[in-house]
Every structure is written in structure tokens, then in C-alpha cells.
Amino acid sequence: MGFLSWIIIGALAGWIASMITGHNKEMGALANIVVGIVGGVIGGFVMNLIGGEGVTGFNVWSLLVAVLGSVILLWIVRAFKKNIS
């Protein structure tokens, strides 16, 4: 995938994940992109662990994998914030 594809998938995945986890009001466009890209890496790692394919290109499957990873990332961030507070 090219750089622009990562940004588009990352933005969509980060936005969807932030809506699922309730972080949407706290996050801007740049945060959604970063969370989505990192989530794509995490989702790909998780999918490889269970025997599936990770991010495979600019398609719906890659978006779903990135959303899964983004939700995991946001849950981890929320858990750390609760432990620190």
C-alpha cells in the first residue's frame, strides 16, 4: 500500500474506532490517522497470531483489520489513563 492509502485507511479506521470506544469528541483528524495507522499494525499482528491475514491492501478487509487494531489500541490507552489517574 502506498503512503496515501495508509493515510486514508488510517483516518477511516481511527474515526470508526473512536466512535466505537467513545473517544470521538476527544480526537481530531490527525489523532484518528495516527490511531488508524498504528491500529493497522496492531490488527495485522493480531490477525497473524490467530492465523488470518493482516492488512492486504486498499480494501474492506484491511479497513476491518485496522479498525480492530485501533479499538484494541484505544482500549489499552483508556486502561493506562485509568491506572494513572
Residue frames as a rotation matrix with the C-alpha (Angstrom) as fourth column:
MET 1
0.579 0.815 0.000 0.00
0.815 -0.579 0.000 0.00
0.000 0.000 -1.000 0.00
GLY 2
-0.185 -0.620 0.762 1.15
0.575 -0.698 -0.428 3.48
0.797 0.359 0.486 -0.74
PHE 3
-0.921 -0.288 -0.263 1.53
0.383 -0.537 -0.752 6.36
0.075 -0.793 0.605 1.67
LEU 4
-0.687 0.715 0.127 -1.80
-0.671 -0.692 0.267 7.93
0.279 0.099 0.955 0.68
SER 5
0.019 0.689 -0.725 -3.61
-0.143 0.719 0.680 4.62
0.990 0.091 0.112 1.10
TRP 6
-0.460 -0.265 -0.847 -2.25
0.752 0.391 -0.531 4.27
0.472 -0.881 0.020 4.66
ILE 7
-0.995 0.098 -0.007 -3.49
-0.082 -0.871 -0.484 7.77
-0.053 -0.481 0.875 5.48
ILE 8
-0.366 0.920 -0.142 -6.97
-0.735 -0.192 0.650 7.12
0.571 0.342 0.746 4.07
ILE 9
0.102 0.358 -0.928 -7.37
0.239 0.897 0.372 3.70
0.966 -0.260 0.005 5.71
GLY 10
-0.686 -0.452 -0.570 -5.86
0.650 -0.029 -0.760 5.10
0.327 -0.891 0.314 8.93
ALA 11
-0.892 0.391 0.226 -8.24
-0.430 -0.889 -0.160 8.05
0.138 -0.240 0.961 9.01
LEU 12
-0.011 0.942 -0.334 -11.29
-0.617 0.256 0.744 5.88
0.787 0.215 0.579 8.42
ALA 13
0.035 -0.026 -0.999 -10.21
0.468 0.883 -0.007 3.17
0.883 -0.468 0.043 10.86
GLY 14
-0.867 -0.415 -0.275 -9.26
0.438 -0.375 -0.817 5.67
0.236 -0.829 0.507 13.57
TRP 15
-0.693 0.672 0.260 -12.54
-0.657 -0.738 0.155 7.54
0.296 -0.064 0.953 13.17
ILE 16
0.194 0.782 -0.592 -14.66
-0.355 0.619 0.701 4.37
0.914 0.074 0.398 13.30
ALA 17
-0.179 -0.345 -0.921 -12.71
0.667 0.646 -0.372 3.03
0.723 -0.681 0.115 16.29
SER 18
-0.980 -0.184 0.079 -13.01
0.077 -0.709 -0.701 6.34
0.185 -0.681 0.709 18.15
MET 19
-0.284 0.949 0.136 -16.78
-0.812 -0.314 0.491 6.23
0.509 0.029 0.860 17.64
ILE 20
0.242 0.335 -0.911 -16.95
0.073 0.930 0.361 2.61
0.967 -0.154 0.201 18.86
THR 21
-0.277 -0.489 -0.827 -14.92
0.827 0.317 -0.465 3.35
0.490 -0.812 0.316 22.00
GLY 22
0.687 0.667 -0.287 -16.45
0.722 -0.583 0.373 6.75
0.081 -0.463 -0.883 22.75
HIS 23
-0.112 -0.831 -0.545 -13.28
0.693 -0.459 0.557 8.78
-0.713 -0.315 0.627 22.12
ASN 24
0.073 0.135 0.988 -14.68
0.976 -0.211 -0.043 10.65
0.203 0.968 -0.147 19.11
LYS 25
0.911 0.338 0.235 -15.08
0.292 -0.933 0.210 14.02
0.290 -0.123 -0.949 20.84
GLU 26
0.682 -0.707 -0.187 -11.51
0.030 -0.228 0.973 13.86
-0.731 -0.669 -0.135 22.22
MET 27
-0.182 -0.814 0.551 -9.76
0.573 0.368 0.733 13.13
-0.799 0.449 0.400 18.93
GLY 28
0.260 0.165 -0.951 -9.07
-0.579 -0.762 -0.291 15.24
-0.772 0.627 -0.103 15.88
ALA 29
0.910 0.135 -0.391 -8.27
-0.412 0.383 -0.827 14.22
0.038 0.914 0.404 12.34
LEU 30
0.051 -0.975 -0.215 -4.53
-0.769 0.099 -0.631 13.80
0.637 0.198 -0.745 12.94
ALA 31
-0.449 -0.162 0.879 -5.12
-0.805 0.501 -0.319 11.64
-0.389 -0.850 -0.355 16.02
ASN 32
0.603 0.727 0.327 -7.56
-0.454 0.651 -0.609 9.48
-0.656 0.218 0.723 14.04
ILE 33
0.709 -0.403 -0.579 -4.98
-0.536 0.225 -0.814 8.99
0.458 0.887 -0.056 11.30
VAL 34
-0.353 -0.908 0.224 -2.22
-0.834 0.197 -0.516 8.05
0.424 -0.369 -0.827 13.76
VAL 35
-0.221 0.354 0.909 -4.52
-0.695 0.597 -0.401 5.71
-0.684 -0.720 0.114 15.73
GLY 36
0.796 0.598 -0.088 -5.71
-0.464 0.512 -0.722 4.10
-0.387 0.616 0.686 12.49
ILE 37
0.412 -0.727 -0.550 -2.21
-0.628 0.211 -0.749 3.51
0.660 0.654 -0.370 11.14
VAL 38
-0.622 -0.612 0.488 -0.90
-0.770 0.368 -0.521 2.12
0.140 -0.700 -0.700 14.44
GLY 39
0.072 0.761 0.645 -4.14
-0.672 0.515 -0.532 0.15
-0.737 -0.395 0.548 14.72
GLY 40
0.755 0.150 -0.638 -3.49
-0.630 0.435 -0.643 -1.35
0.181 0.888 0.423 11.29
VAL 41
-0.264 -0.927 -0.267 -0.14
-0.647 0.375 -0.663 -2.63
0.715 -0.002 -0.699 12.52
ILE 42
-0.650 0.082 0.756 -1.68
-0.681 0.379 -0.626 -3.99
-0.338 -0.922 -0.191 15.74
GLY 43
0.426 0.898 0.108 -4.61
-0.698 0.403 -0.592 -5.53
-0.575 0.177 0.799 13.86
GLY 44
0.492 -0.333 -0.804 -2.26
-0.669 0.447 -0.594 -7.17
0.557 0.830 -0.003 11.37
PHE 45
-0.635 -0.756 0.158 -0.20
-0.649 0.411 -0.641 -8.60
0.420 -0.509 -0.751 14.22
VAL 46
-0.353 0.596 0.722 -3.31
-0.669 0.379 -0.640 -9.96
-0.654 -0.708 0.265 15.97
MET 47
0.674 0.646 -0.359 -4.66
-0.701 0.404 -0.588 -11.46
-0.234 0.648 0.725 12.76
ASN 48
0.084 -0.730 -0.678 -1.32
-0.658 0.470 -0.588 -13.15
0.748 0.496 -0.441 12.06
LEU 49
-0.718 -0.340 0.608 -1.34
-0.696 0.389 -0.604 -14.61
-0.031 -0.856 -0.516 15.58
ILE 50
-0.069 0.782 0.620 -4.72
-0.462 0.526 -0.715 -16.26
-0.884 -0.335 0.325 15.00
GLY 51
-0.448 -0.263 0.854 -3.80
0.440 0.767 0.467 -17.46
-0.778 0.585 -0.228 11.51
GLY 52
0.649 0.720 0.247 -5.56
0.604 -0.289 -0.743 -14.86
-0.463 0.631 -0.622 9.39
GLU 53
-0.131 -0.640 0.757 -4.27
0.906 -0.387 -0.171 -12.23
0.403 0.664 0.631 7.00
GLY 54
-0.312 -0.068 -0.948 -3.48
0.637 -0.756 -0.155 -8.73
-0.705 -0.652 0.279 8.16
VAL 55
0.363 0.359 -0.860 -3.71
-0.297 -0.830 -0.472 -5.58
-0.883 0.427 -0.194 6.10
THR 56
-0.007 -0.301 0.954 -3.66
0.665 0.711 0.229 -6.74
-0.747 0.636 0.196 2.48
GLY 57
-0.740 -0.219 0.636 -4.18
0.643 -0.504 0.576 -3.52
0.195 0.835 0.514 0.55
PHE 58
-0.877 0.474 -0.075 -6.77
-0.449 -0.866 -0.222 -0.84
-0.170 -0.161 0.972 -0.03
ASN 59
-0.487 0.738 -0.467 -9.91
-0.020 0.526 0.850 -2.93
0.873 0.424 -0.242 0.61
VAL 60
0.419 0.778 0.468 -12.68
-0.556 -0.187 0.810 -3.57
0.717 -0.600 0.354 3.14
TRP 61
0.707 -0.198 -0.679 -10.78
0.501 0.818 0.283 -6.40
0.499 -0.540 0.677 4.87
SER 62
-0.390 -0.921 0.018 -7.83
0.689 -0.305 -0.658 -4.12
0.611 -0.244 0.753 5.58
LEU 63
-0.328 0.367 0.871 -10.20
-0.441 -0.874 0.203 -1.48
0.835 -0.318 0.449 6.96
LEU 64
0.746 0.659 -0.099 -11.79
-0.259 0.424 0.868 -4.05
0.614 -0.622 0.486 9.29
VAL 65
0.355 -0.716 -0.601 -8.38
0.809 0.558 -0.187 -5.26
0.469 -0.419 0.777 10.48
ALA 66
-0.621 -0.607 0.496 -7.26
0.334 -0.778 -0.533 -1.67
0.709 -0.165 0.685 11.09
VAL 67
0.107 0.738 0.666 -10.48
-0.574 -0.501 0.648 -0.90
0.812 -0.452 0.370 13.00
LEU 68
0.809 0.142 -0.570 -9.94
0.274 0.767 0.580 -3.98
0.520 -0.625 0.582 15.17
GLY 69
-0.091 -0.948 -0.305 -6.39
0.894 0.057 -0.444 -2.91
0.438 -0.314 0.843 15.94
SER 70
-0.551 -0.064 0.832 -7.46
-0.043 -0.994 -0.105 0.68
0.833 -0.094 0.545 16.56
VAL 71
0.562 0.794 0.232 -10.13
-0.375 -0.005 0.927 -0.41
0.737 -0.608 0.295 19.03
ILE 72
0.606 -0.436 -0.665 -7.53
0.709 0.675 0.204 -2.52
0.360 -0.596 0.718 20.84
LEU 73
-0.474 -0.838 0.271 -5.14
0.650 -0.540 -0.534 0.45
0.594 -0.078 0.801 20.92
LEU 74
-0.264 0.434 0.862 -7.80
-0.389 -0.865 0.316 2.81
0.883 -0.252 0.397 22.29
TRP 75
0.813 0.524 -0.254 -8.82
-0.019 0.459 0.888 0.29
0.582 -0.717 0.383 24.98
ILE 76
0.186 -0.841 -0.509 -5.16
0.919 0.332 -0.213 0.00
0.348 -0.428 0.834 26.03
VAL 77
-0.620 -0.391 0.680 -4.82
0.231 -0.919 -0.318 3.80
0.750 -0.040 0.660 26.15
ARG 78
0.246 0.807 0.538 -8.00
-0.465 -0.389 0.796 4.08
0.851 -0.445 0.279 28.22
ALA 79
0.774 0.007 -0.633 -6.76
0.445 0.705 0.552 1.38
0.450 -0.709 0.543 30.65
PHE 80
-0.274 -0.947 -0.169 -3.46
0.871 -0.169 -0.461 3.24
0.408 -0.274 0.871 31.16
LYS 81
-0.471 0.165 0.866 -5.27
-0.139 -0.984 0.112 6.54
0.871 -0.068 0.487 31.70
LYS 82
0.649 0.759 0.060 -7.46
-0.240 0.130 0.962 4.95
0.722 -0.638 0.267 34.40
ASN 83
0.554 -0.506 -0.661 -4.43
0.771 0.611 0.178 3.44
0.314 -0.608 0.729 36.14
ILE 84
-0.533 -0.792 0.298 -2.54
0.639 -0.607 -0.472 6.74
0.555 -0.061 0.830 36.13
SER 85
-0.218 0.522 0.824 -5.46
-0.284 -0.842 0.459 8.83
0.934 -0.134 0.332 37.38
